[in-house]
Amino acid sequence: MASTAQKLSSGDRCTKAQMEINTRRFKLHLAQNVTAARHRAGMTQLQLAKAADLSRATIHLVEAGICDPRLSTITRLADALRVDAWDLLIEELR
């Protein structure tokens, strides 16, 4: 019979794996939605960066799904793109 510690350890691995999957999904949805909203707004990455007071490198990292942006960054992007922050986080941009 497995000890409580072994059960917790096994459960933690599953939880960590699921969290990694969810994190990758989050980054992918955010990347796709920011890119789509930027294109709809007719903006370049540099124009979005200036409007959101962020670096162009940050815009690139977000759109590439590489970084974990802070909520303040997501809010700045949403404001610059004139969309709700929630729209950048959901699975499909409305």
The 8 nearest C-alpha neighbors of each residue, nearest first, counted from 0:
[[1, 2, 3, 5, 6, 4, 7, 9],
 [2, 0, 5, 6, 3, 4, 7, 9],
 [1, 3, 5, 4, 6, 0, 7, 8],
 [2, 4, 6, 5, 7, 1, 8, 0],
 [3, 5, 7, 2, 6, 8, 1, 9],
 [6, 4, 8, 2, 3, 7, 1, 9],
 [5, 7, 3, 9, 8, 4, 10, 2],
 [8, 6, 10, 4, 9, 5, 11, 3],
 [7, 9, 5, 11, 10, 6, 4, 12],
 [10, 8, 6, 12, 7, 11, 5, 13],
 [11, 9, 7, 13, 8, 12, 6, 14],
 [10, 12, 14, 8, 13, 9, 15, 7],
 [13, 11, 15, 9, 14, 10, 16, 8],
 [12, 14, 16, 10, 11, 15, 17, 9],
 [13, 15, 11, 17, 12, 16, 18, 10],
 [16, 14, 18, 12, 17, 13, 11, 19],
 [15, 17, 19, 13, 18, 14, 12, 20],
 [18, 16, 20, 14, 19, 15, 21, 13],
 [17, 19, 15, 21, 16, 20, 22, 14],
 [20, 18, 22, 16, 17, 21, 15, 23],
 [21, 19, 17, 23, 18, 22, 24, 16],
 [22, 20, 18, 24, 19, 23, 25, 17],
 [21, 23, 19, 25, 24, 20, 18, 26],
 [22, 24, 20, 26, 25, 21, 27, 19],
 [25, 23, 21, 27, 22, 26, 28, 20],
 [24, 26, 22, 28, 23, 27, 29, 21],
 [25, 27, 64, 29, 23, 24, 28, 30],
 [26, 28, 24, 30, 25, 29, 64, 31],
 [29, 27, 31, 25, 30, 90, 26, 32],
 [28, 30, 32, 26, 88, 27, 87, 31],
 [31, 29, 62, 27, 64, 33, 28, 32],
 [32, 30, 28, 34, 29, 33, 35, 27],
 [31, 33, 35, 29, 87, 34, 30, 92],
 [34, 32, 36, 30, 35, 31, 29, 37],
 [33, 35, 37, 31, 32, 36, 62, 30],
 [36, 34, 32, 38, 37, 33, 31, 39],
 [37, 35, 39, 33, 38, 34, 32, 40],
 [38, 36, 40, 34, 42, 39, 35, 33],
 [37, 39, 41, 35, 40, 36, 42, 34],
 [40, 38, 36, 41, 37, 35, 42, 34],
 [39, 41, 37, 38, 42, 36, 80, 81],
 [42, 40, 38, 39, 37, 43, 36, 46],
 [43, 41, 37, 40, 46, 38, 47, 44],
 [42, 44, 46, 45, 47, 41, 37, 38],
 [43, 45, 47, 46, 48, 55, 58, 42],
 [44, 46, 48, 43, 55, 47, 49, 54],
 [47, 45, 43, 49, 48, 44, 42, 50],
 [48, 46, 50, 44, 45, 49, 51, 42],
 [47, 49, 53, 45, 55, 51, 54, 46],
 [48, 50, 52, 46, 47, 51, 45, 53],
 [49, 51, 47, 79, 48, 52, 46, 53],
 [50, 52, 75, 79, 48, 53, 49, 76],
 [53, 51, 49, 50, 48, 54, 75, 47],
 [54, 52, 48, 51, 49, 57, 55, 58],
 [55, 53, 56, 57, 48, 58, 52, 49],
 [54, 56, 58, 48, 45, 57, 44, 59],
 [55, 57, 59, 54, 58, 60, 53, 48],
 [58, 56, 60, 54, 55, 59, 61, 53],
 [57, 59, 55, 61, 56, 60, 62, 44],
 [58, 60, 56, 62, 57, 61, 63, 55],
 [61, 59, 63, 57, 65, 58, 62, 66],
 [62, 60, 64, 58, 63, 59, 30, 66],
 [63, 61, 30, 59, 64, 60, 34, 58],
 [64, 62, 60, 65, 61, 59, 30, 66],
 [65, 63, 26, 61, 30, 62, 27, 66],
 [64, 66, 60, 63, 61, 67, 26, 62],
 [67, 65, 60, 61, 68, 64, 26, 63],
 [66, 68, 69, 26, 65, 61, 64, 22],
 [69, 67, 66, 72, 70, 73, 61, 71],
 [68, 70, 72, 71, 73, 67, 74, 66],
 [69, 71, 73, 72, 74, 68, 75, 84],
 [70, 72, 74, 69, 73, 75, 68, 76],
 [73, 71, 75, 69, 74, 70, 68, 76],
 [72, 74, 70, 76, 71, 75, 77, 84],
 [73, 75, 71, 77, 72, 76, 84, 70],
 [76, 74, 72, 51, 78, 77, 73, 79],
 [75, 77, 73, 79, 74, 78, 51, 80],
 [78, 76, 84, 74, 80, 82, 75, 79],
 [77, 79, 81, 75, 80, 76, 74, 82],
 [78, 80, 76, 51, 50, 81, 77, 75],
 [81, 79, 77, 78, 82, 76, 37, 36],
 [82, 80, 78, 79, 77, 83, 76, 40],
 [83, 81, 77, 80, 84, 78, 86, 87],
 [82, 84, 85, 86, 77, 81, 87, 78],
 [83, 85, 77, 86, 87, 74, 82, 73],
 [84, 86, 88, 83, 87, 89, 82, 77],
 [87, 85, 83, 84, 88, 89, 92, 82],
 [88, 86, 32, 85, 84, 29, 89, 33],
 [87, 89, 85, 29, 86, 28, 90, 84],
 [90, 88, 86, 91, 87, 85, 92, 28],
 [89, 91, 28, 88, 92, 29, 32, 25],
 [92, 90, 89, 93, 32, 28, 86, 31],
 [91, 93, 32, 86, 89, 87, 90, 35],
 [92, 91, 86, 89, 32, 90, 87, 36]]
